[in-house]
Amino acid sequence: MKHPERRTEFGSLCACHPGLTRRRFLAGCAACAGTAGLAGVPTWLRADPPAGKTKIRIVYALHGPVQEIPDWPNKGFDFRPFMERTNAALAARFPDHAFLPTPATGPEQAQRILDDDKAAGIDGYLAFQMNCWNRVAQTLATAGKPVLYADFQFGGSGGFLVYTAGFLRAGTPNLGFLGSSRFDDLAAAVACFAPAKAAGAGYDFNRAIAQVRRDRTSKAGDLAGRTDALAVLSAEETVRRMKASKILAVKGPDPAPGTTVMGIPVEYVPFSEINDAWSKADKAEAMAVADRWMKGAARIEGVSRAEIENSAAMYLAQKAVLKKRGANAITINCLGGFYGGHIHAYPCLGFHELNNEGLVGGCECDVPSAAAMVAGGILTHGRPGFISDPVMDSAKRQIIYAHCVASNKVFGPKGPANPYEILTHSEDRQGASIRSILPSGYLTTSIEISNDRKEILFHQGKAVGNDPDDRACRTKLAAEPLGDFEKLYTMWDRWGWHRVTFYGDLKKPVYALADALGWKVIEEA
């Protein structure tokens, strides 16, 4: 999800030990560890390391060892087993290194780590982005020591991608990055710390890690997609229909002045208008919609019948407001509305249904992404865009598009339907959302737009599967990108985390649309 950077701090790291400091984290919490194994922490985590060893401070950037708030990966997630396994595996692989694990929630704790480490002879930092927006690696990089910046995938991936692009743009020679699901790749990168220590200031740590990453990124497979009978509208007609469209943006409790994005009119609607329509939704009609959704689902887990009916009422509310205002697209600040008590059902299932019908339901009041969905839908005669929070995995040479909303009619309202499941919204395990088991083998096109810069960001990939990981958002379409995998790391700081994915080869139509608008296409791969 496209969250603001959360600043949540945890003064106490453990409910059993309210005075627990970061120095004792992972090393002394035997009472609360249970079967997690912290009672048997090896001596290399407790004692000062012997002289001569390469000393690596592992800094886990996260809200807390067990997550108490809704965020990626999900509320209630226990990070301790992963941290323990990582610590133990690195110690076993590198007996001539000393690994000193420490948590940090943000810049202040990161700075205290640097201050404490000045006399400790630390040779480098392994910074793990465990939650998305904890700014820790930025502070560690100021020490001038080598920093290996690693993604805990489906946990910290948003921050990892956005911050990595920023590091690349700034040119940070002492920081290298790695986003891989394979431990051996991490170990190969960690092996760069010893030569960096030996060579001193002349060692280009960034370049060394980049070489490891490139060498170990999987080679491209067969990227030819299955035959797809795609028909597209002319760019000129697409622009005309975009101008005749309308996006409703439900952002907050108050209305706001309208605007245009990509030539599409945008009206700002208060939460109360959606909530009133939800409260007045016909109960019998909502029950019928719920019946249809439940009958069509391949699986329903963690979601009650009452919650599905509640989501159906929210779908009917969205339809009513769209009709009232003469619009064909709606995007809602779902998290702010739900957590703030302004709306009383997640709009996820409603968005799913709108997208299946050839309309647009867009997440998180992301107006640029909603505009991309409108433009792409018109261009392709109704194919829905899949708005997502991508994750990159160099071990598989994949980009995984993840979100809790997706259509199951990716070829348009009259096309075939793929299976779907009804599950809770992933981050907080509440409400109802969709896991769409999207088809594999087809070429996909992903875009994002910048109205201010008049640019369309563009890349393509071949759909290769659906990632089953329970962490983070429910629908996870895995694709192998066409083009330069490394270049895909470079744009996230300027464009944000969201991308909008369509089935089909839309390269020529997107360029034609950009020409018709007087815009520019930026290829990110």
One Martini backbone bead per residue (centre of mass of N, CA, C, O) as a GRO file, in nm:
protein
  525
    1MET     BB    1   0.100   0.034   0.014
    2LYS     BB    2   0.066   0.398  -0.002
    3HIS     BB    3   0.233   0.511   0.241
    4PRO     BB    4   0.332   0.686   0.470
    5GLU     BB    5   0.583   0.765   0.680
    6ARG     BB    6   0.620   0.593   0.952
    7ARG     BB    7   0.698   0.691   1.314
    8THR     BB    8   0.705   0.452   1.481
    9GLU     BB    9   0.777   0.380   1.820
   10PHE     BB   10   0.986   0.167   2.047
   11GLY     BB   11   1.082   0.175   2.368
   12SER     BB   12   0.973  -0.116   2.409
   13LEU     BB   13   1.052  -0.452   2.295
   14CYS     BB   14   0.906  -0.592   2.556
   15ALA     BB   15   0.652  -0.694   2.759
   16CYS     BB   16   0.830  -0.861   2.969
   17HIS     BB   17   1.059  -0.613   2.918
   18PRO     BB   18   1.028  -0.281   2.956
   19GLY     BB   19   1.362  -0.223   2.980
   20LEU     BB   20   1.446  -0.302   2.708
   21THR     BB   21   1.717  -0.287   2.508
   22ARG     BB   22   1.893  -0.298   2.216
   23ARG     BB   23   2.137  -0.466   2.338
   24ARG     BB   24   1.924  -0.713   2.432
   25PHE     BB   25   1.820  -0.775   2.174
   26LEU     BB   26   1.806  -1.123   2.107
   27ALA     BB   27   1.983  -1.191   2.396
   28GLY     BB   28   1.747  -1.181   2.664
   29CYS     BB   29   1.436  -1.305   2.579
   30ALA     BB   30   1.350  -1.588   2.717
   31ALA     BB   31   1.059  -1.557   2.839
   32CYS     BB   32   0.924  -1.474   2.538
   33ALA     BB   33   1.031  -1.690   2.320
   34GLY     BB   34   1.020  -1.981   2.362
   35THR     BB   35   1.037  -2.163   2.064
   36ALA     BB   36   1.230  -1.951   1.914
   37GLY     BB   37   1.534  -1.966   2.074
   38LEU     BB   38   1.655  -1.728   2.266
   39ALA     BB   39   1.769  -1.893   2.511
   40GLY     BB   40   2.004  -2.013   2.294
   41VAL     BB   41   2.207  -1.796   2.263
   42PRO     BB   42   2.491  -1.742   2.137
   43THR     BB   43   2.792  -1.601   2.221
   44TRP     BB   44   2.816  -1.411   1.961
   45LEU     BB   45   2.565  -1.230   2.082
   46ARG     BB   46   2.685  -1.158   2.384
   47ALA     BB   47   2.975  -1.110   2.321
   48ASP     BB   48   3.261  -0.988   2.266
   49PRO     BB   49   3.453  -0.974   2.007
   50PRO     BB   50   3.718  -1.078   1.876
   51ALA     BB   51   4.005  -0.992   1.777
   52GLY     BB   52   4.013  -0.944   1.410
   53LYS     BB   53   3.736  -0.936   1.342
   54THR     BB   54   3.471  -0.887   1.142
   55LYS     BB   55   3.250  -0.618   1.209
   56ILE     BB   56   2.890  -0.660   1.207
   57ARG     BB   57   2.614  -0.460   1.190
   58ILE     BB   58   2.285  -0.553   1.250
   59VAL     BB   59   2.007  -0.368   1.114
   60TYR     BB   60   1.669  -0.359   1.213
   61ALA     BB   61   1.405  -0.212   1.032
   62LEU     BB   62   1.147  -0.155   1.275
   63HIS     BB   63   0.884  -0.141   1.497
   64GLY     BB   64   0.895  -0.456   1.590
   65PRO     BB   65   0.918  -0.792   1.660
   66VAL     BB   66   0.604  -0.744   1.695
   67GLN     BB   67   0.341  -0.646   1.518
   68GLU     BB   68   0.093  -0.378   1.608
   69ILE     BB   69   0.044  -0.274   1.314
   70PRO     BB   70  -0.072  -0.173   1.015
   71ASP     BB   71   0.138  -0.341   0.785
   72TRP     BB   72   0.393  -0.438   0.645
   73PRO     BB   73   0.307  -0.749   0.635
   74ASN     BB   74   0.148  -0.766   0.931
   75LYS     BB   75  -0.045  -0.792   1.178
   76GLY     BB   76   0.142  -0.996   1.410
   77PHE     BB   77   0.414  -1.018   1.307
   78ASP     BB   78   0.703  -1.235   1.344
   79PHE     BB   79   1.049  -1.157   1.321
   80ARG     BB   80   1.234  -1.345   1.494
   81PRO     BB   81   1.290  -1.599   1.324
   82PHE     BB   82   1.438  -1.454   1.094
   83MET     BB   83   1.661  -1.323   1.263
   84GLU     BB   84   1.777  -1.581   1.381
   85ARG     BB   85   1.846  -1.726   1.117
   86THR     BB   86   2.033  -1.508   1.007
   87ASN     BB   87   2.239  -1.496   1.232
   88ALA     BB   88   2.318  -1.800   1.226
   89ALA     BB   89   2.394  -1.826   0.924
   90LEU     BB   90   2.621  -1.615   0.922
   91ALA     BB   91   2.798  -1.740   1.144
   92ALA     BB   92   2.843  -2.010   0.994
   93ARG     BB   93   2.963  -1.883   0.723
   94PHE     BB   94   3.135  -1.656   0.922
   95PRO     BB   95   3.374  -1.720   1.157
   96ASP     BB   96   3.550  -1.435   1.096
   97HIS     BB   97   3.292  -1.305   1.210
   98ALA     BB   98   3.099  -1.038   1.368
   99PHE     BB   99   2.758  -1.035   1.477
  100LEU     BB  100   2.552  -0.736   1.558
  101PRO     BB  101   2.239  -0.715   1.670
  102THR     BB  102   1.993  -0.448   1.584
  103PRO     BB  103   1.748  -0.223   1.648
  104ALA     BB  104   1.543   0.014   1.442
  105THR     BB  105   1.304   0.276   1.369
  106GLY     BB  106   1.513   0.523   1.312
  107PRO     BB  107   1.727   0.788   1.311
  108GLU     BB  108   1.779   0.807   1.617
  109GLN     BB  109   1.867   0.514   1.663
  110ALA     BB  110   2.084   0.510   1.446
  111GLN     BB  111   2.261   0.729   1.578
  112ARG     BB  112   2.313   0.575   1.841
  113ILE     BB  113   2.464   0.350   1.710
  114LEU     BB  114   2.695   0.519   1.597
  115ASP     BB  115   2.788   0.635   1.866
  116ASP     BB  116   2.849   0.355   2.004
  117ASP     BB  117   3.051   0.254   1.756
  118LYS     BB  118   3.311   0.434   1.761
  119ALA     BB  119   3.465   0.225   1.982
  120ALA     BB  120   3.407  -0.076   1.832
  121GLY     BB  121   3.512  -0.138   1.536
  122ILE     BB  122   3.328  -0.112   1.303
  123ASP     BB  123   3.314  -0.230   0.952
  124GLY     BB  124   2.988  -0.261   0.920
  125TYR     BB  125   2.656  -0.268   0.754
  126LEU     BB  126   2.344  -0.445   0.798
  127ALA     BB  127   2.048  -0.335   0.638
  128PHE     BB  128   1.716  -0.412   0.727
  129GLN     BB  129   1.409  -0.388   0.556
  130MET     BB  130   1.117  -0.472   0.730
  131ASN     BB  131   0.983  -0.207   0.701
  132CYS     BB  132   0.910   0.041   0.487
  133TRP     BB  133   0.958   0.357   0.652
  134ASN     BB  134   1.231   0.310   0.795
  135ARG     BB  135   1.488   0.545   0.858
  136VAL     BB  136   1.822   0.402   0.860
  137ALA     BB  137   2.030   0.380   0.625
  138GLN     BB  138   2.083   0.683   0.594
  139THR     BB  139   2.242   0.712   0.861
  140LEU     BB  140   2.456   0.489   0.827
  141ALA     BB  141   2.591   0.616   0.566
  142THR     BB  142   2.735   0.865   0.722
  143ALA     BB  143   2.990   0.699   0.843
  144GLY     BB  144   3.150   0.552   0.581
  145LYS     BB  145   3.068   0.276   0.596
  146PRO     BB  146   2.979  -0.013   0.497
  147VAL     BB  147   2.656  -0.075   0.326
  148LEU     BB  148   2.410  -0.326   0.347
  149TYR     BB  149   2.108  -0.324   0.161
  150ALA     BB  150   1.811  -0.500   0.266
  151ASP     BB  151   1.532  -0.698   0.179
  152PHE     BB  152   1.222  -0.766   0.329
  153GLN     BB  153   1.007  -0.934   0.172
  154PHE     BB  154   0.685  -0.817   0.220
  155GLY     BB  155   0.780  -0.565   0.422
  156GLY     BB  156   1.019  -0.340   0.299
  157SER     BB  157   0.986  -0.280  -0.018
  158GLY     BB  158   0.904   0.014  -0.049
  159GLY     BB  159   1.147   0.148   0.084
  160PHE     BB  160   1.364   0.002  -0.070
  161LEU     BB  161   1.297   0.119  -0.351
  162VAL     BB  162   1.288   0.422  -0.290
  163TYR     BB  163   1.567   0.443  -0.144
  164THR     BB  164   1.747   0.318  -0.359
  165ALA     BB  165   1.695   0.530  -0.577
  166GLY     BB  166   1.815   0.757  -0.403
  167PHE     BB  167   2.100   0.642  -0.377
  168LEU     BB  168   2.158   0.633  -0.682
  169ARG     BB  169   2.115   0.939  -0.735
  170ALA     BB  170   2.338   1.030  -0.521
  171GLY     BB  171   2.576   0.853  -0.488
  172THR     BB  172   2.664   0.579  -0.275
  173PRO     BB  173   2.963   0.415  -0.234
  174ASN     BB  174   2.902   0.270   0.067
  175LEU     BB  175   2.634   0.155  -0.086
  176GLY     BB  176   2.464  -0.153  -0.104
  177PHE     BB  177   2.222  -0.368  -0.276
  178LEU     BB  178   1.950  -0.617  -0.187
  179GLY     BB  179   1.685  -0.822  -0.363
  180SER     BB  180   1.654  -1.138  -0.213
  181SER     BB  181   1.539  -1.483  -0.150
  182ARG     BB  182   1.849  -1.568  -0.128
  183PHE     BB  183   2.095  -1.639   0.092
  184ASP     BB  184   2.347  -1.668  -0.093
  185ASP     BB  185   2.336  -1.373  -0.185
  186LEU     BB  186   2.388  -1.246   0.086
  187ALA     BB  187   2.659  -1.386   0.139
  188ALA     BB  188   2.808  -1.268  -0.108
  189ALA     BB  189   2.782  -0.976  -0.003
  190VAL     BB  190   2.915  -1.009   0.279
  191ALA     BB  191   3.201  -1.087   0.154
  192CYS     BB  192   3.277  -0.769   0.105
  193PHE     BB  193   3.377  -0.669   0.385
  194ALA     BB  194   3.669  -0.771   0.407
  195PRO     BB  195   3.795  -0.621   0.160
  196ALA     BB  196   3.710  -0.344   0.262
  197LYS     BB  197   3.884  -0.349   0.516
  198ALA     BB  198   4.160  -0.394   0.371
  199ALA     BB  199   4.142  -0.141   0.162
  200GLY     BB  200   3.952   0.076   0.245
  201ALA     BB  201   3.879   0.378   0.089
  202GLY     BB  202   3.933   0.237  -0.210
  203TYR     BB  203   3.664   0.087  -0.181
  204ASP     BB  204   3.388  -0.015  -0.390
  205PHE     BB  205   3.107  -0.125  -0.255
  206ASN     BB  206   2.886  -0.077  -0.458
  207ARG     BB  207   3.021  -0.222  -0.696
  208ALA     BB  208   3.054  -0.500  -0.563
  209ILE     BB  209   2.750  -0.553  -0.514
  210ALA     BB  210   2.659  -0.518  -0.807
  211GLN     BB  211   2.818  -0.764  -0.910
  212VAL     BB  212   2.678  -0.973  -0.740
  213ARG     BB  213   2.391  -0.916  -0.838
  214ARG     BB  214   2.437  -0.969  -1.141
  215ASP     BB  215   2.561  -1.258  -1.120
  216ARG     BB  216   2.285  -1.366  -0.945
  217THR     BB  217   2.094  -1.305  -1.152
  218SER     BB  218   1.874  -1.432  -1.328
  219LYS     BB  219   1.814  -1.543  -1.622
  220ALA     BB  220   1.652  -1.504  -1.896
  221GLY     BB  221   1.380  -1.616  -2.035
  222ASP     BB  222   1.098  -1.679  -2.197
  223LEU     BB  223   0.933  -1.374  -2.333
  224ALA     BB  224   0.713  -1.503  -2.486
  225GLY     BB  225   0.390  -1.461  -2.539
  226ARG     BB  226   0.084  -1.526  -2.552
  227THR     BB  227  -0.181  -1.515  -2.733
  228ASP     BB  228  -0.340  -1.182  -2.788
  229ALA     BB  229  -0.655  -1.039  -2.862
  230LEU     BB  230  -0.579  -0.724  -2.917
  231ALA     BB  231  -0.774  -0.426  -2.893
  232VAL     BB  232  -0.748  -0.086  -3.008
  233LEU     BB  233  -0.771   0.237  -2.971
  234SER     BB  234  -0.734   0.527  -3.068
  235ALA     BB  235  -0.572   0.794  -2.945
  236GLU     BB  236  -0.784   1.012  -3.011
  237GLU     BB  237  -1.030   0.863  -2.889
  238THR     BB  238  -0.914   0.826  -2.609
  239VAL     BB  239  -0.892   1.127  -2.540
  240ARG     BB  240  -1.187   1.195  -2.572
  241ARG     BB  241  -1.289   0.990  -2.350
  242MET     BB  242  -1.127   1.104  -2.117
  243LYS     BB  243  -1.268   1.388  -2.116
  244ALA     BB  244  -1.558   1.230  -2.065
  245SER     BB  245  -1.466   1.161  -1.800
  246LYS     BB  246  -1.470   1.055  -1.436
  247ILE     BB  247  -1.322   1.124  -1.119
  248LEU     BB  248  -1.359   1.001  -0.792
  249ALA     BB  249  -1.230   1.156  -0.490
  250VAL     BB  250  -1.189   1.000  -0.171
  251LYS     BB  251  -1.010   1.167   0.086
  252GLY     BB  252  -1.216   1.312   0.298
  253PRO     BB  253  -1.444   1.501   0.493
  254ASP     BB  254  -1.391   1.709   0.259
  255PRO     BB  255  -1.428   1.899   0.013
  256ALA     BB  256  -1.287   1.980  -0.316
  257PRO     BB  257  -1.145   2.101  -0.571
  258GLY     BB  258  -1.127   2.057  -0.886
  259THR     BB  259  -0.971   1.871  -1.162
  260THR     BB  260  -0.704   1.762  -1.379
  261VAL     BB  261  -0.596   1.436  -1.518
  262MET     BB  262  -0.496   1.371  -1.822
  263GLY     BB  263  -0.779   1.529  -1.894
  264ILE     BB  264  -0.932   1.430  -1.640
  265PRO     BB  265  -1.184   1.470  -1.449
  266VAL     BB  266  -1.190   1.581  -1.095
  267GLU     BB  267  -1.371   1.481  -0.802
  268TYR     BB  268  -1.427   1.575  -0.469
  269VAL     BB  269  -1.527   1.350  -0.207
  270PRO     BB  270  -1.679   1.285   0.070
  271PHE     BB  271  -1.725   1.036   0.290
  272SER     BB  272  -2.030   1.085   0.352
  273GLU     BB  273  -2.141   1.004   0.072
  274ILE     BB  274  -2.060   0.708   0.089
  275ASN     BB  275  -2.182   0.638   0.368
  276ASP     BB  276  -2.476   0.704   0.298
  277ALA     BB  277  -2.499   0.499   0.065
  278TRP     BB  278  -2.437   0.254   0.240
  279SER     BB  279  -2.678   0.289   0.449
  280LYS     BB  280  -2.896   0.277   0.183
  281ALA     BB  281  -2.856   0.008   0.096
  282ASP     BB  282  -2.991  -0.265  -0.037
  283LYS     BB  283  -3.013  -0.559   0.130
  284ALA     BB  284  -3.106  -0.760  -0.086
  285GLU     BB  285  -2.893  -0.680  -0.294
  286ALA     BB  286  -2.647  -0.739  -0.118
  287MET     BB  287  -2.710  -1.040  -0.082
  288ALA     BB  288  -2.693  -1.113  -0.385
  289VAL     BB  289  -2.399  -1.029  -0.424
  290ALA     BB  290  -2.282  -1.214  -0.207
  291ASP     BB  291  -2.373  -1.477  -0.333
  292ARG     BB  292  -2.207  -1.448  -0.593
  293TRP     BB  293  -1.928  -1.426  -0.466
  294MET     BB  294  -1.935  -1.693  -0.303
  295LYS     BB  295  -1.992  -1.885  -0.541
  296GLY     BB  296  -1.723  -1.792  -0.709
  297ALA     BB  297  -1.537  -1.879  -0.493
  298ALA     BB  298  -1.266  -2.088  -0.420
  299ARG     BB  299  -1.224  -1.914  -0.146
  300ILE     BB  300  -1.296  -1.874   0.213
  301GLU     BB  301  -1.112  -1.669   0.460
  302GLY     BB  302  -1.185  -1.489   0.754
  303VAL     BB  303  -1.485  -1.435   0.633
  304SER     BB  304  -1.789  -1.326   0.672
  305ARG     BB  305  -2.100  -1.288   0.560
  306ALA     BB  306  -2.145  -1.003   0.677
  307GLU     BB  307  -1.891  -0.876   0.542
  308ILE     BB  308  -1.977  -0.926   0.249
  309GLU     BB  309  -2.236  -0.758   0.267
  310ASN     BB  310  -2.091  -0.497   0.341
  311SER     BB  311  -1.929  -0.485   0.074
  312ALA     BB  312  -2.179  -0.480  -0.109
  313ALA     BB  313  -2.285  -0.207  -0.003
  314MET     BB  314  -2.033  -0.052  -0.099
  315TYR     BB  315  -2.071  -0.110  -0.395
  316LEU     BB  316  -2.351   0.026  -0.421
  317ALA     BB  317  -2.246   0.303  -0.334
  318GLN     BB  318  -2.051   0.351  -0.565
  319LYS     BB  319  -2.260   0.331  -0.790
  320ALA     BB  320  -2.442   0.562  -0.694
  321VAL     BB  321  -2.228   0.790  -0.705
  322LEU     BB  322  -2.151   0.760  -0.998
  323LYS     BB  323  -2.434   0.818  -1.110
  324LYS     BB  324  -2.490   1.094  -0.977
  325ARG     BB  325  -2.197   1.217  -1.112
  326GLY     BB  326  -2.113   1.096  -1.390
  327ALA     BB  327  -1.912   0.846  -1.345
  328ASN     BB  328  -1.626   0.588  -1.408
  329ALA     BB  329  -1.458   0.667  -1.138
  330ILE     BB  330  -1.297   0.544  -0.827
  331THR     BB  331  -1.119   0.680  -0.534
  332ILE     BB  332  -1.013   0.564  -0.206
  333ASN     BB  333  -0.937   0.637   0.130
  334CYS     BB  334  -0.946   0.355   0.289
  335LEU     BB  335  -0.768   0.366   0.544
  336GLY     BB  336  -0.852   0.645   0.653
  337GLY     BB  337  -1.158   0.583   0.656
  338PHE     BB  338  -1.159   0.329   0.836
  339TYR     BB  339  -0.974   0.420   1.079
  340GLY     BB  340  -1.156   0.698   1.113
  341GLY     BB  341  -1.477   0.618   1.077
  342HIS     BB  342  -1.601   0.708   0.786
  343ILE     BB  343  -1.598   0.408   0.714
  344HIS     BB  344  -1.750   0.048   0.724
  345ALA     BB  345  -1.594  -0.051   0.458
  346TYR     BB  346  -1.428  -0.205   0.241
  347PRO     BB  347  -1.375  -0.150  -0.123
  348CYS     BB  348  -1.248  -0.402  -0.265
  349LEU     BB  349  -1.490  -0.564  -0.386
  350GLY     BB  350  -1.602  -0.326  -0.542
  351PHE     BB  351  -1.360  -0.278  -0.723
  352HIS     BB  352  -1.361  -0.554  -0.852
  353GLU     BB  353  -1.641  -0.519  -0.986
  354LEU     BB  354  -1.592  -0.263  -1.149
  355ASN     BB  355  -1.354  -0.377  -1.318
  356ASN     BB  356  -1.529  -0.604  -1.448
  357GLU     BB  357  -1.732  -0.374  -1.586
  358GLY     BB  358  -1.533  -0.125  -1.697
  359LEU     BB  359  -1.456   0.022  -1.461
  360VAL     BB  360  -1.323   0.220  -1.177
  361GLY     BB  361  -1.124   0.090  -0.898
  362GLY     BB  362  -0.926   0.277  -0.670
  363CYS     BB  363  -0.671   0.302  -0.459
  364GLU     BB  364  -0.593   0.541  -0.204
  365CYS     BB  365  -0.640   0.803  -0.365
  366ASP     BB  366  -0.491   0.748  -0.650
  367VAL     BB  367  -0.514   0.947  -0.914
  368PRO     BB  368  -0.296   0.869  -1.121
  369SER     BB  369  -0.373   0.566  -1.126
  370ALA     BB  370  -0.666   0.609  -1.208
  371ALA     BB  371  -0.595   0.744  -1.476
  372ALA     BB  372  -0.445   0.501  -1.592
  373MET     BB  373  -0.695   0.317  -1.582
  374VAL     BB  374  -0.871   0.480  -1.770
  375ALA     BB  375  -0.686   0.491  -2.018
  376GLY     BB  376  -0.638   0.181  -2.051
  377GLY     BB  377  -0.937   0.099  -2.070
  378ILE     BB  378  -1.004   0.256  -2.325
  379LEU     BB  379  -0.775   0.152  -2.513
  380THR     BB  380  -0.883  -0.175  -2.446
  381HIS     BB  381  -1.193  -0.211  -2.410
  382GLY     BB  382  -1.185  -0.270  -2.066
  383ARG     BB  383  -0.926  -0.321  -1.939
  384PRO     BB  384  -0.790  -0.379  -1.638
  385GLY     BB  385  -0.625  -0.234  -1.387
  386PHE     BB  386  -0.339  -0.315  -1.171
  387ILE     BB  387  -0.288  -0.204  -0.870
  388SER     BB  388   0.046  -0.172  -0.713
  389ASP     BB  389   0.303  -0.324  -0.496
  390PRO     BB  390   0.611  -0.377  -0.567
  391VAL     BB  391   0.847  -0.654  -0.603
  392MET     BB  392   1.195  -0.747  -0.594
  393ASP     BB  393   1.363  -1.052  -0.741
  394SER     BB  394   1.675  -1.160  -0.832
  395ALA     BB  395   1.665  -1.472  -0.802
  396LYS     BB  396   1.408  -1.469  -1.030
  397ARG     BB  397   1.365  -1.226  -1.207
  398GLN     BB  398   1.135  -1.048  -1.046
  399ILE     BB  399   0.812  -0.896  -1.047
  400ILE     BB  400   0.579  -0.820  -0.781
  401TYR     BB  401   0.234  -0.765  -0.788
  402ALA     BB  402   0.080  -0.605  -0.501
  403HIS     BB  403  -0.266  -0.657  -0.383
  404CYS     BB  404  -0.620  -0.634  -0.255
  405VAL     BB  405  -0.684  -0.567  -0.565
  406ALA     BB  406  -0.863  -0.747  -0.833
  407SER     BB  407  -0.932  -0.867  -1.114
  408ASN     BB  408  -1.097  -1.158  -1.308
  409LYS     BB  409  -1.094  -0.973  -1.601
  410VAL     BB  410  -0.822  -0.903  -1.789
  411PHE     BB  411  -0.982  -0.898  -2.091
  412GLY     BB  412  -1.252  -0.811  -1.987
  413PRO     BB  413  -1.595  -0.833  -1.945
  414LYS     BB  414  -1.603  -1.062  -2.198
  415GLY     BB  415  -1.404  -1.232  -2.071
  416PRO     BB  416  -1.241  -1.443  -1.900
  417ALA     BB  417  -1.235  -1.608  -1.589
  418ASN     BB  418  -1.066  -1.618  -1.292
  419PRO     BB  419  -0.976  -1.712  -1.005
  420TYR     BB  420  -1.097  -1.656  -0.660
  421GLU     BB  421  -1.050  -1.501  -0.335
  422ILE     BB  422  -1.173  -1.455   0.002
  423LEU     BB  423  -1.018  -1.220   0.214
  424THR     BB  424  -0.848  -1.045   0.406
  425HIS     BB  425  -0.703  -0.777   0.482
  426SER     BB  426  -0.373  -0.800   0.529
  427GLU     BB  427  -0.252  -0.586   0.732
  428ASP     BB  428  -0.517  -0.634   0.953
  429ARG     BB  429  -0.719  -0.874   0.919
  430GLN     BB  430  -0.967  -0.733   0.776
  431GLY     BB  431  -1.239  -0.773   0.625
  432ALA     BB  432  -1.242  -0.760   0.256
  433SER     BB  433  -1.076  -0.940  -0.009
  434ILE     BB  434  -0.858  -1.012  -0.297
  435ARG     BB  435  -0.761  -1.314  -0.469
  436SER     BB  436  -0.615  -1.324  -0.780
  437ILE     BB  437  -0.567  -1.579  -1.025
  438LEU     BB  438  -0.359  -1.505  -1.253
  439PRO     BB  439  -0.259  -1.529  -1.562
  440SER     BB  440  -0.024  -1.701  -1.754
  441GLY     BB  441   0.204  -1.610  -2.035
  442TYR     BB  442   0.156  -1.307  -2.055
  443LEU     BB  443   0.172  -0.996  -2.159
  444THR     BB  444   0.268  -0.699  -1.985
  445THR     BB  445   0.165  -0.360  -1.883
  446SER     BB  446   0.334  -0.091  -1.711
  447ILE     BB  447   0.213   0.207  -1.541
  448GLU     BB  448   0.266   0.564  -1.497
  449ILE     BB  449   0.186   0.902  -1.385
  450SER     BB  450   0.275   1.254  -1.466
  451ASN     BB  451   0.116   1.549  -1.476
  452ASP     BB  452   0.341   1.763  -1.435
  453ARG     BB  453   0.554   1.620  -1.649
  454LYS     BB  454   0.424   1.465  -1.881
  455GLU     BB  455   0.438   1.141  -1.798
  456ILE     BB  456   0.513   0.795  -1.890
  457LEU     BB  457   0.554   0.508  -1.730
  458PHE     BB  458   0.744   0.207  -1.851
  459HIS     BB  459   0.672  -0.152  -1.857
  460GLN     BB  460   0.750  -0.505  -1.907
  461GLY     BB  461   0.595  -0.843  -1.878
  462LYS     BB  462   0.588  -1.185  -1.792
  463ALA     BB  463   0.363  -1.390  -1.682
  464VAL     BB  464   0.449  -1.662  -1.423
  465GLY     BB  465   0.259  -1.606  -1.160
  466ASN     BB  466   0.158  -1.679  -0.810
  467ASP     BB  467   0.227  -1.562  -0.510
  468PRO     BB  468   0.173  -1.733  -0.185
  469ASP     BB  469   0.245  -1.535   0.013
  470ASP     BB  470   0.114  -1.408   0.321
  471ARG     BB  471   0.249  -1.161   0.287
  472ALA     BB  472   0.089  -0.905   0.241
  473CYS     BB  473  -0.070  -0.886  -0.025
  474ARG     BB  474  -0.286  -1.101  -0.190
  475THR     BB  475  -0.218  -1.017  -0.471
  476LYS     BB  476   0.050  -1.196  -0.677
  477LEU     BB  477   0.208  -1.098  -0.957
  478ALA     BB  478   0.437  -1.267  -1.153
  479ALA     BB  479   0.718  -1.121  -1.336
  480GLU     BB  480   0.918  -1.097  -1.630
  481PRO     BB  481   1.115  -0.869  -1.738
  482LEU     BB  482   1.173  -0.649  -1.987
  483GLY     BB  483   1.504  -0.602  -1.999
  484ASP     BB  484   1.647  -0.406  -1.745
  485PHE     BB  485   1.661  -0.495  -1.424
  486GLU     BB  486   1.840  -0.274  -1.295
  487LYS     BB  487   1.673  -0.023  -1.390
  488LEU     BB  488   1.420  -0.082  -1.199
  489TYR     BB  489   1.564   0.072  -0.942
  490THR     BB  490   1.555   0.404  -1.040
  491MET     BB  491   1.229   0.538  -1.007
  492TRP     BB  492   1.081   0.540  -0.720
  493ASP     BB  493   1.143   0.832  -0.605
  494ARG     BB  494   0.976   0.984  -0.848
  495TRP     BB  495   0.700   0.771  -0.858
  496GLY     BB  496   0.675   0.566  -0.658
  497TRP     BB  497   0.520   0.253  -0.591
  498HIS     BB  498   0.312   0.251  -0.797
  499ARG     BB  499   0.143   0.035  -1.034
  500VAL     BB  500  -0.008  -0.031  -1.366
  501THR     BB  501  -0.157  -0.333  -1.488
  502PHE     BB  502  -0.171  -0.485  -1.812
  503TYR     BB  503  -0.295  -0.682  -2.047
  504GLY     BB  504  -0.061  -0.662  -2.290
  505ASP     BB  505   0.074  -0.504  -2.581
  506LEU     BB  506   0.126  -0.138  -2.521
  507LYS     BB  507   0.355   0.019  -2.652
  508LYS     BB  508   0.241   0.164  -2.901
  509PRO     BB  509  -0.018   0.286  -2.769
  510VAL     BB  510   0.134   0.455  -2.554
  511TYR     BB  511   0.296   0.629  -2.749
  512ALA     BB  512   0.049   0.739  -2.900
  513LEU     BB  513  -0.084   0.871  -2.655
  514ALA     BB  514   0.146   1.061  -2.584
  515ASP     BB  515   0.142   1.216  -2.849
  516ALA     BB  516  -0.156   1.315  -2.826
  517LEU     BB  517  -0.084   1.471  -2.543
  518GLY     BB  518   0.225   1.571  -2.528
  519TRP     BB  519   0.400   1.342  -2.418
  520LYS     BB  520   0.621   1.123  -2.228
  521VAL     BB  521   0.823   0.833  -2.239
  522ILE     BB  522   0.937   0.619  -1.969
  523GLU     BB  523   1.179   0.372  -1.951
  524GLU     BB  524   1.249   0.147  -1.671
  525ALA     BB  525   1.393  -0.111  -1.863
   0.00000   0.00000   0.00000
